[in-house]
Amino acid sequence: MGAARVTSAQVARLAGVSQSAVSRVFTPGASVSAATAEKVRLAAEALGYRPNVLARAMITGRSRIIGLVVAYLENQFYPVAIEHLSRALQARGYHLLIFMADNDAARTAQVVSELLDYQVDGIVAASVSMTNDVATRCEAAGIPVVLFNRGQDGGGHAEVTSDNLAGGREVACFLVAGGHRRIAHVAGWQGSSTGRDRAEGLRAGLAEAGLEPLAVVDGKYDRGTAARAARALMAERPDAIFVGNDHMAFAVMDELRSMGHRIPEDVSVVGYDDVPMAAWGAYDLTTLRQPVRRMVEATVEVLLGQVEGDRAAPSLRIPGPLMVRGSARRPATWP
């Protein structure tokens, strides 16, 4: 049998303080003198005591845990975003509990139900949609939800994304300024607001130049689908391909090179996200940067504001810059 669990009462006796003082020492943000805190921590260390966070959550009604629902991690954008999110929450005394969900309404509903069982204080939904039924359950439980990198019509949730419409439009302007006229698009999944908005931004930017996309193919944010789309598109001889995220853009570049096409001499490629691999010499990808730090900071501020009683549910669109590298022909007059 294992050793008996050390209790806060034992720590209090050794430190010569009240049990409530021990509780305050291990409660983030609670008021306690430096001398009392030192005595309690020394006693806790000597006895091997660790506070029972779940038990405290049952008493206070606050677990200080934020649930994250994410559809997939193959896209290199999400590991970076999750690292920033975890660090930002830890700095505020919260921790992240990650659940995976397919981009499917039924599976997302099941995962959210499981998160509610863990008594999370809030939920961040990263690139998954929330049905109205799930939204109602969260609202009834008093659990705020923020959609990260995904918008949703009529959902009533706070949303934090990059400015996908403006980003798609800037890519169009860049490619037109570089002399491209046969511009194809391997789009992000068209069931998502991000995929639709980036495609719509591209169309709007091209329309301003009197152009329209040579072709638009749904790449579904999947490497294999994007590679097959690139091979098929080359039959139409595009001089540029805008790809809906970097994860797919790498697959498109690999496929084009395997076919003997030179980048950017034969065809320019532009992505979206600016994940760390985009700057690697093997890809040197021109891409629209998602301002991930600012997006995460905004997500944390909005979510914790709601946890603490702010009922506002803003929709924030944060612009990012175009990172011009070697995968696309650079216009002579581009800034």
Contacts in CASP RR format, 6 or more apart in sequence:
PFRMAT RR
TARGET T0000
AUTHOR 0000-0000-0000
METHOD contacts of the structure
MODEL  1
MGAARVTSAQVARLAGVSQSAVSRVFTPGASVSAATAEKVRLAAEALGYR
PNVLARAMITGRSRIIGLVVAYLENQFYPVAIEHLSRALQARGYHLLIFM
ADNDAARTAQVVSELLDYQVDGIVAASVSMTNDVATRCEAAGIPVVLFNR
GQDGGGHAEVTSDNLAGGREVACFLVAGGHRRIAHVAGWQGSSTGRDRAE
GLRAGLAEAGLEPLAVVDGKYDRGTAARAARALMAERPDAIFVGNDHMAF
AVMDELRSMGHRIPEDVSVVGYDDVPMAAWGAYDLTTLRQPVRRMVEATV
EVLLGQVEGDRAAPSLRIPGPLMVRGSARRPATWP
6 47 0 8 1.000
6 48 0 8 1.000
6 49 0 8 1.000
6 50 0 8 1.000
7 49 0 8 1.000
8 19 0 8 1.000
8 22 0 8 1.000
8 23 0 8 1.000
8 49 0 8 1.000
8 51 0 8 1.000
9 19 0 8 1.000
10 47 0 8 1.000
10 49 0 8 1.000
11 22 0 8 1.000
11 40 0 8 1.000
11 43 0 8 1.000
11 44 0 8 1.000
11 47 0 8 1.000
11 49 0 8 1.000
12 18 0 8 1.000
12 19 0 8 1.000
12 21 0 8 1.000
12 22 0 8 1.000
12 40 0 8 1.000
12 43 0 8 1.000
14 43 0 8 1.000
14 46 0 8 1.000
14 47 0 8 1.000
15 21 0 8 1.000
15 22 0 8 1.000
15 36 0 8 1.000
15 39 0 8 1.000
15 40 0 8 1.000
15 42 0 8 1.000
15 43 0 8 1.000
16 39 0 8 1.000
16 43 0 8 1.000
17 36 0 8 1.000
17 39 0 8 1.000
17 40 0 8 1.000
21 32 0 8 1.000
21 36 0 8 1.000
21 40 0 8 1.000
22 40 0 8 1.000
22 44 0 8 1.000
23 30 0 8 1.000
23 51 0 8 1.000
23 56 0 8 1.000
24 30 0 8 1.000
24 31 0 8 1.000
24 32 0 8 1.000
25 32 0 8 1.000
25 36 0 8 1.000
25 37 0 8 1.000
25 40 0 8 1.000
25 41 0 8 1.000
26 40 0 8 1.000
26 51 0 8 1.000
26 56 0 8 1.000
27 56 0 8 1.000
28 64 0 8 1.000
28 93 0 8 1.000
32 40 0 8 1.000
43 49 0 8 1.000
44 50 0 8 1.000
53 63 0 8 1.000
53 64 0 8 1.000
54 63 0 8 1.000
57 63 0 8 1.000
57 64 0 8 1.000
57 65 0 8 1.000
57 119 0 8 1.000
58 119 0 8 1.000
61 119 0 8 1.000
62 121 0 8 1.000
63 118 0 8 1.000
63 119 0 8 1.000
63 120 0 8 1.000
63 121 0 8 1.000
64 93 0 8 1.000
64 94 0 8 1.000
64 95 0 8 1.000
64 121 0 8 1.000
65 94 0 8 1.000
65 95 0 8 1.000
65 96 0 8 1.000
65 97 0 8 1.000
65 118 0 8 1.000
65 119 0 8 1.000
65 120 0 8 1.000
65 121 0 8 1.000
66 89 0 8 1.000
66 94 0 8 1.000
66 95 0 8 1.000
66 96 0 8 1.000
66 97 0 8 1.000
66 120 0 8 1.000
66 121 0 8 1.000
66 122 0 8 1.000
66 123 0 8 1.000
66 124 0 8 1.000
66 303 0 8 1.000
67 96 0 8 1.000
67 97 0 8 1.000
67 98 0 8 1.000
67 99 0 8 1.000
67 115 0 8 1.000
67 118 0 8 1.000
67 120 0 8 1.000
67 122 0 8 1.000
67 123 0 8 1.000
67 124 0 8 1.000
68 82 0 8 1.000
68 85 0 8 1.000
68 96 0 8 1.000
68 97 0 8 1.000
68 98 0 8 1.000
68 99 0 8 1.000
68 123 0 8 1.000
68 124 0 8 1.000
68 126 0 8 1.000
69 99 0 8 1.000
69 100 0 8 1.000
69 101 0 8 1.000
69 108 0 8 1.000
69 111 0 8 1.000
69 112 0 8 1.000
69 115 0 8 1.000
69 123 0 8 1.000
69 124 0 8 1.000
69 125 0 8 1.000
69 126 0 8 1.000
69 128 0 8 1.000
70 78 0 8 1.000
70 82 0 8 1.000
70 98 0 8 1.000
70 99 0 8 1.000
70 100 0 8 1.000
70 101 0 8 1.000
70 126 0 8 1.000
70 127 0 8 1.000
70 128 0 8 1.000
71 100 0 8 1.000
71 101 0 8 1.000
71 102 0 8 1.000
71 103 0 8 1.000
71 126 0 8 1.000
71 127 0 8 1.000
71 128 0 8 1.000
72 78 0 8 1.000
72 100 0 8 1.000
72 103 0 8 1.000
72 127 0 8 1.000
72 221 0 8 1.000
73 79 0 8 1.000
73 82 0 8 1.000
73 100 0 8 1.000
74 223 0 8 1.000
74 247 0 8 1.000
75 221 0 8 1.000
75 245 0 8 1.000
75 246 0 8 1.000
75 247 0 8 1.000
75 273 0 8 1.000
75 275 0 8 1.000
76 246 0 8 1.000
76 247 0 8 1.000
76 273 0 8 1.000
76 275 0 8 1.000
76 276 0 8 1.000
76 277 0 8 1.000
77 149 0 8 1.000
77 245 0 8 1.000
77 246 0 8 1.000
77 247 0 8 1.000
77 273 0 8 1.000
77 275 0 8 1.000
77 290 0 8 1.000
77 292 0 8 1.000
78 126 0 8 1.000
78 127 0 8 1.000
80 275 0 8 1.000
80 276 0 8 1.000
80 292 0 8 1.000
81 126 0 8 1.000
81 148 0 8 1.000
81 149 0 8 1.000
81 292 0 8 1.000
81 295 0 8 1.000
81 296 0 8 1.000
82 96 0 8 1.000
82 98 0 8 1.000
82 126 0 8 1.000
84 292 0 8 1.000
84 293 0 8 1.000
84 296 0 8 1.000
85 96 0 8 1.000
85 124 0 8 1.000
85 148 0 8 1.000
85 296 0 8 1.000
85 299 0 8 1.000
85 300 0 8 1.000
86 95 0 8 1.000
86 96 0 8 1.000
88 296 0 8 1.000
88 297 0 8 1.000
88 300 0 8 1.000
89 95 0 8 1.000
89 96 0 8 1.000
89 300 0 8 1.000
92 300 0 8 1.000
92 304 0 8 1.000
94 121 0 8 1.000
94 304 0 8 1.000
97 115 0 8 1.000
97 118 0 8 1.000
97 120 0 8 1.000
99 111 0 8 1.000
99 114 0 8 1.000
99 115 0 8 1.000
100 111 0 8 1.000
101 107 0 8 1.000
101 108 0 8 1.000
101 110 0 8 1.000
101 111 0 8 1.000
101 128 0 8 1.000
102 108 0 8 1.000
103 127 0 8 1.000
103 128 0 8 1.000
103 129 0 8 1.000
103 189 0 8 1.000
103 192 0 8 1.000
105 129 0 8 1.000
105 131 0 8 1.000
108 125 0 8 1.000
108 128 0 8 1.000
108 129 0 8 1.000
108 130 0 8 1.000
108 131 0 8 1.000
108 134 0 8 1.000
109 131 0 8 1.000
109 133 0 8 1.000
109 134 0 8 1.000
112 123 0 8 1.000
112 130 0 8 1.000
112 134 0 8 1.000
112 137 0 8 1.000
112 138 0 8 1.000
113 137 0 8 1.000
115 123 0 8 1.000
116 137 0 8 1.000
116 138 0 8 1.000
116 141 0 8 1.000
116 143 0 8 1.000
120 143 0 8 1.000
121 143 0 8 1.000
121 307 0 8 1.000
122 143 0 8 1.000
122 144 0 8 1.000
122 145 0 8 1.000
122 303 0 8 1.000
122 306 0 8 1.000
122 307 0 8 1.000
123 138 0 8 1.000
123 143 0 8 1.000
123 144 0 8 1.000
123 145 0 8 1.000
123 146 0 8 1.000
124 145 0 8 1.000
124 146 0 8 1.000
124 148 0 8 1.000
124 299 0 8 1.000
124 303 0 8 1.000
125 145 0 8 1.000
125 146 0 8 1.000
125 147 0 8 1.000
125 148 0 8 1.000
125 150 0 8 1.000
125 157 0 8 1.000
126 148 0 8 1.000
126 149 0 8 1.000
126 150 0 8 1.000
127 148 0 8 1.000
127 149 0 8 1.000
127 150 0 8 1.000
127 192 0 8 1.000
127 194 0 8 1.000
128 150 0 8 1.000
129 150 0 8 1.000
129 152 0 8 1.000
129 192 0 8 1.000
130 138 0 8 1.000
130 145 0 8 1.000
130 147 0 8 1.000
130 152 0 8 1.000
130 155 0 8 1.000
130 157 0 8 1.000
132 155 0 8 1.000
135 145 0 8 1.000
135 155 0 8 1.000
135 156 0 8 1.000
135 157 0 8 1.000
138 144 0 8 1.000
138 145 0 8 1.000
144 158 0 8 1.000
144 303 0 8 1.000
144 305 0 8 1.000
144 306 0 8 1.000
144 307 0 8 1.000
145 157 0 8 1.000
145 158 0 8 1.000
146 157 0 8 1.000
146 158 0 8 1.000
146 159 0 8 1.000
146 160 0 8 1.000
146 299 0 8 1.000
146 302 0 8 1.000
146 303 0 8 1.000
146 306 0 8 1.000
147 157 0 8 1.000
147 158 0 8 1.000
147 159 0 8 1.000
147 160 0 8 1.000
147 161 0 8 1.000
148 160 0 8 1.000
148 161 0 8 1.000
148 295 0 8 1.000
148 299 0 8 1.000
149 160 0 8 1.000
149 161 0 8 1.000
149 162 0 8 1.000
149 194 0 8 1.000
149 290 0 8 1.000
149 295 0 8 1.000
150 159 0 8 1.000
150 161 0 8 1.000
150 192 0 8 1.000
150 193 0 8 1.000
150 194 0 8 1.000
151 159 0 8 1.000
151 161 0 8 1.000
151 193 0 8 1.000
151 194 0 8 1.000
151 315 0 8 1.000
152 159 0 8 1.000
152 193 0 8 1.000
153 193 0 8 1.000
156 313 0 8 1.000
157 313 0 8 1.000
158 302 0 8 1.000
158 303 0 8 1.000
158 306 0 8 1.000
158 312 0 8 1.000
158 313 0 8 1.000
158 314 0 8 1.000
158 315 0 8 1.000
158 316 0 8 1.000
159 314 0 8 1.000
159 315 0 8 1.000
159 316 0 8 1.000
160 295 0 8 1.000
160 298 0 8 1.000
160 299 0 8 1.000
160 302 0 8 1.000
160 316 0 8 1.000
160 318 0 8 1.000
161 193 0 8 1.000
161 194 0 8 1.000
161 295 0 8 1.000
161 316 0 8 1.000
161 317 0 8 1.000
161 318 0 8 1.000
162 288 0 8 1.000
162 290 0 8 1.000
162 291 0 8 1.000
162 295 0 8 1.000
162 317 0 8 1.000
162 318 0 8 1.000
162 319 0 8 1.000
162 320 0 8 1.000
163 317 0 8 1.000
163 318 0 8 1.000
163 319 0 8 1.000
163 320 0 8 1.000
164 193 0 8 1.000
164 194 0 8 1.000
164 195 0 8 1.000
164 197 0 8 1.000
164 198 0 8 1.000
164 201 0 8 1.000
164 317 0 8 1.000
165 197 0 8 1.000
165 198 0 8 1.000
165 200 0 8 1.000
165 201 0 8 1.000
165 204 0 8 1.000
165 317 0 8 1.000
166 201 0 8 1.000
166 317 0 8 1.000
166 319 0 8 1.000
167 198 0 8 1.000
167 201 0 8 1.000
167 272 0 8 1.000
167 288 0 8 1.000
167 319 0 8 1.000
167 320 0 8 1.000
167 322 0 8 1.000
168 197 0 8 1.000
168 198 0 8 1.000
168 199 0 8 1.000
168 200 0 8 1.000
168 201 0 8 1.000
168 202 0 8 1.000
168 205 0 8 1.000
168 242 0 8 1.000
168 272 0 8 1.000
168 288 0 8 1.000
169 201 0 8 1.000
169 202 0 8 1.000
169 204 0 8 1.000
169 205 0 8 1.000
170 288 0 8 1.000
170 322 0 8 1.000
171 202 0 8 1.000
171 242 0 8 1.000
171 270 0 8 1.000
171 271 0 8 1.000
171 272 0 8 1.000
171 288 0 8 1.000
171 322 0 8 1.000
172 183 0 8 1.000
172 201 0 8 1.000
172 202 0 8 1.000
172 203 0 8 1.000
172 204 0 8 1.000
172 205 0 8 1.000
172 206 0 8 1.000
172 208 0 8 1.000
172 209 0 8 1.000
172 242 0 8 1.000
173 205 0 8 1.000
173 208 0 8 1.000
173 209 0 8 1.000
174 270 0 8 1.000
174 286 0 8 1.000
174 322 0 8 1.000
174 324 0 8 1.000
174 328 0 8 1.000
174 331 0 8 1.000
174 334 0 8 1.000
175 183 0 8 1.000
175 240 0 8 1.000
175 242 0 8 1.000
175 268 0 8 1.000
175 270 0 8 1.000
175 328 0 8 1.000
176 183 0 8 1.000
176 205 0 8 1.000
176 206 0 8 1.000
176 209 0 8 1.000
176 211 0 8 1.000
177 331 0 8 1.000
177 333 0 8 1.000
177 334 0 8 1.000
178 329 0 8 1.000
178 330 0 8 1.000
178 331 0 8 1.000
178 332 0 8 1.000
178 334 0 8 1.000
179 329 0 8 1.000
179 331 0 8 1.000
180 239 0 8 1.000
180 240 0 8 1.000
180 268 0 8 1.000
180 329 0 8 1.000
181 211 0 8 1.000
181 239 0 8 1.000
182 214 0 8 1.000
182 236 0 8 1.000
182 237 0 8 1.000
182 238 0 8 1.000
182 239 0 8 1.000
182 240 0 8 1.000
183 202 0 8 1.000
183 206 0 8 1.000
183 211 0 8 1.000
183 213 0 8 1.000
183 214 0 8 1.000
183 238 0 8 1.000
183 239 0 8 1.000
183 240 0 8 1.000
183 241 0 8 1.000
183 242 0 8 1.000
184 213 0 8 1.000
184 214 0 8 1.000
184 215 0 8 1.000
184 216 0 8 1.000
184 217 0 8 1.000
184 233 0 8 1.000
184 236 0 8 1.000
184 238 0 8 1.000
184 240 0 8 1.000
184 241 0 8 1.000
184 242 0 8 1.000
185 199 0 8 1.000
185 202 0 8 1.000
185 213 0 8 1.000
185 215 0 8 1.000
185 216 0 8 1.000
185 217 0 8 1.000
185 241 0 8 1.000
185 242 0 8 1.000
185 243 0 8 1.000
185 244 0 8 1.000
186 217 0 8 1.000
186 219 0 8 1.000
186 226 0 8 1.000
186 229 0 8 1.000
186 230 0 8 1.000
186 233 0 8 1.000
186 241 0 8 1.000
186 242 0 8 1.000
186 243 0 8 1.000
186 244 0 8 1.000
186 248 0 8 1.000
186 252 0 8 1.000
187 195 0 8 1.000
187 198 0 8 1.000
187 199 0 8 1.000
187 216 0 8 1.000
187 217 0 8 1.000
187 218 0 8 1.000
187 219 0 8 1.000
187 244 0 8 1.000
188 194 0 8 1.000
188 195 0 8 1.000
188 198 0 8 1.000
188 199 0 8 1.000
188 218 0 8 1.000
188 219 0 8 1.000
188 220 0 8 1.000
188 221 0 8 1.000
188 244 0 8 1.000
188 245 0 8 1.000
188 248 0 8 1.000
189 195 0 8 1.000
189 218 0 8 1.000
189 219 0 8 1.000
189 220 0 8 1.000
189 221 0 8 1.000
190 196 0 8 1.000
190 199 0 8 1.000
190 218 0 8 1.000
192 221 0 8 1.000
195 244 0 8 1.000
198 244 0 8 1.000
198 272 0 8 1.000
199 216 0 8 1.000
199 244 0 8 1.000
202 213 0 8 1.000
202 242 0 8 1.000
203 212 0 8 1.000
203 213 0 8 1.000
206 212 0 8 1.000
206 213 0 8 1.000
214 233 0 8 1.000
214 236 0 8 1.000
214 238 0 8 1.000
215 233 0 8 1.000
215 236 0 8 1.000
215 238 0 8 1.000
217 229 0 8 1.000
217 232 0 8 1.000
217 233 0 8 1.000
218 225 0 8 1.000
219 225 0 8 1.000
219 226 0 8 1.000
219 229 0 8 1.000
219 244 0 8 1.000
219 248 0 8 1.000
221 244 0 8 1.000
221 245 0 8 1.000
221 247 0 8 1.000
221 248 0 8 1.000
222 248 0 8 1.000
223 247 0 8 1.000
223 248 0 8 1.000
223 250 0 8 1.000
223 251 0 8 1.000
224 251 0 8 1.000
225 248 0 8 1.000
226 243 0 8 1.000
226 248 0 8 1.000
226 249 0 8 1.000
226 251 0 8 1.000
226 252 0 8 1.000
226 255 0 8 1.000
227 251 0 8 1.000
227 252 0 8 1.000
227 254 0 8 1.000
227 255 0 8 1.000
228 255 0 8 1.000
229 252 0 8 1.000
230 241 0 8 1.000
230 251 0 8 1.000
230 252 0 8 1.000
230 255 0 8 1.000
230 256 0 8 1.000
231 255 0 8 1.000
231 259 0 8 1.000
233 241 0 8 1.000
234 256 0 8 1.000
234 259 0 8 1.000
234 261 0 8 1.000
234 267 0 8 1.000
238 267 0 8 1.000
239 266 0 8 1.000
239 267 0 8 1.000
239 268 0 8 1.000
240 267 0 8 1.000
240 268 0 8 1.000
240 269 0 8 1.000
240 270 0 8 1.000
240 328 0 8 1.000
240 329 0 8 1.000
241 252 0 8 1.000
241 267 0 8 1.000
241 268 0 8 1.000
241 269 0 8 1.000
241 270 0 8 1.000
242 270 0 8 1.000
242 271 0 8 1.000
242 272 0 8 1.000
243 249 0 8 1.000
243 252 0 8 1.000
243 269 0 8 1.000
243 270 0 8 1.000
243 271 0 8 1.000
243 272 0 8 1.000
244 271 0 8 1.000
244 272 0 8 1.000
245 271 0 8 1.000
245 272 0 8 1.000
245 273 0 8 1.000
246 271 0 8 1.000
246 272 0 8 1.000
246 273 0 8 1.000
246 274 0 8 1.000
246 275 0 8 1.000
246 277 0 8 1.000
246 278 0 8 1.000
246 285 0 8 1.000
246 287 0 8 1.000
247 273 0 8 1.000
247 275 0 8 1.000
248 271 0 8 1.000
249 269 0 8 1.000
249 270 0 8 1.000
249 271 0 8 1.000
249 272 0 8 1.000
249 278 0 8 1.000
249 283 0 8 1.000
249 285 0 8 1.000
249 287 0 8 1.000
250 277 0 8 1.000
250 283 0 8 1.000
250 285 0 8 1.000
252 269 0 8 1.000
253 263 0 8 1.000
253 269 0 8 1.000
253 283 0 8 1.000
253 285 0 8 1.000
253 327 0 8 1.000
256 263 0 8 1.000
256 266 0 8 1.000
256 267 0 8 1.000
256 269 0 8 1.000
257 263 0 8 1.000
261 267 0 8 1.000
263 269 0 8 1.000
263 327 0 8 1.000
264 326 0 8 1.000
264 327 0 8 1.000
264 328 0 8 1.000
264 329 0 8 1.000
268 286 0 8 1.000
268 327 0 8 1.000
268 328 0 8 1.000
268 329 0 8 1.000
269 285 0 8 1.000
269 286 0 8 1.000
269 327 0 8 1.000
269 328 0 8 1.000
270 285 0 8 1.000
270 286 0 8 1.000
270 287 0 8 1.000
270 288 0 8 1.000
270 327 0 8 1.000
270 328 0 8 1.000
271 278 0 8 1.000
271 285 0 8 1.000
271 286 0 8 1.000
271 287 0 8 1.000
271 288 0 8 1.000
272 287 0 8 1.000
272 288 0 8 1.000
272 290 0 8 1.000
273 287 0 8 1.000
273 288 0 8 1.000
273 289 0 8 1.000
273 290 0 8 1.000
274 287 0 8 1.000
274 288 0 8 1.000
274 289 0 8 1.000
274 290 0 8 1.000
274 323 0 8 1.000
277 283 0 8 1.000
277 285 0 8 1.000
278 285 0 8 1.000
278 287 0 8 1.000
278 323 0 8 1.000
278 325 0 8 1.000
279 285 0 8 1.000
279 323 0 8 1.000
279 325 0 8 1.000
283 327 0 8 1.000
284 325 0 8 1.000
284 326 0 8 1.000
284 327 0 8 1.000
285 325 0 8 1.000
285 326 0 8 1.000
285 327 0 8 1.000
286 322 0 8 1.000
286 323 0 8 1.000
286 324 0 8 1.000
286 325 0 8 1.000
286 326 0 8 1.000
286 327 0 8 1.000
286 328 0 8 1.000
287 322 0 8 1.000
287 323 0 8 1.000
287 325 0 8 1.000
288 320 0 8 1.000
288 321 0 8 1.000
288 322 0 8 1.000
288 323 0 8 1.000
289 320 0 8 1.000
289 321 0 8 1.000
289 322 0 8 1.000
289 323 0 8 1.000
290 320 0 8 1.000
291 318 0 8 1.000
291 319 0 8 1.000
291 320 0 8 1.000
294 318 0 8 1.000
295 318 0 8 1.000
298 316 0 8 1.000
298 318 0 8 1.000
302 312 0 8 1.000
302 314 0 8 1.000
302 316 0 8 1.000
306 312 0 8 1.000
306 313 0 8 1.000
324 330 0 8 1.000
324 334 0 8 1.000
END
